Amino acid sequence: MSSGDCDKELENDLEVTCEDLQKMKELVAGHVRQCQGLEARMSDLGVHLESIRGTLCQNYTCLHQLV
């Protein structure tokens, strides 16, 4: 293989590697956004759970007083 052929192969490999790196960066960015969305959703669900827990405690107390 000549030096020119080797150079061309290295240039092609570098180009493919750069494209792969860009795709990986995009995937990571997508995963980060997905994680942030899931964390926000978990926070919302935690708020709803606290509300439900408070209502259950209040209802239990009312029922206990009726008995």
PyMOL commands that set and color helices and strands:
alter all, ss='L'
color gray80, all
select helices_A, chain A and resi 3-66
alter helices_A, ss='H'
color red, helices_A
deselect
rebuild
show_as cartoon
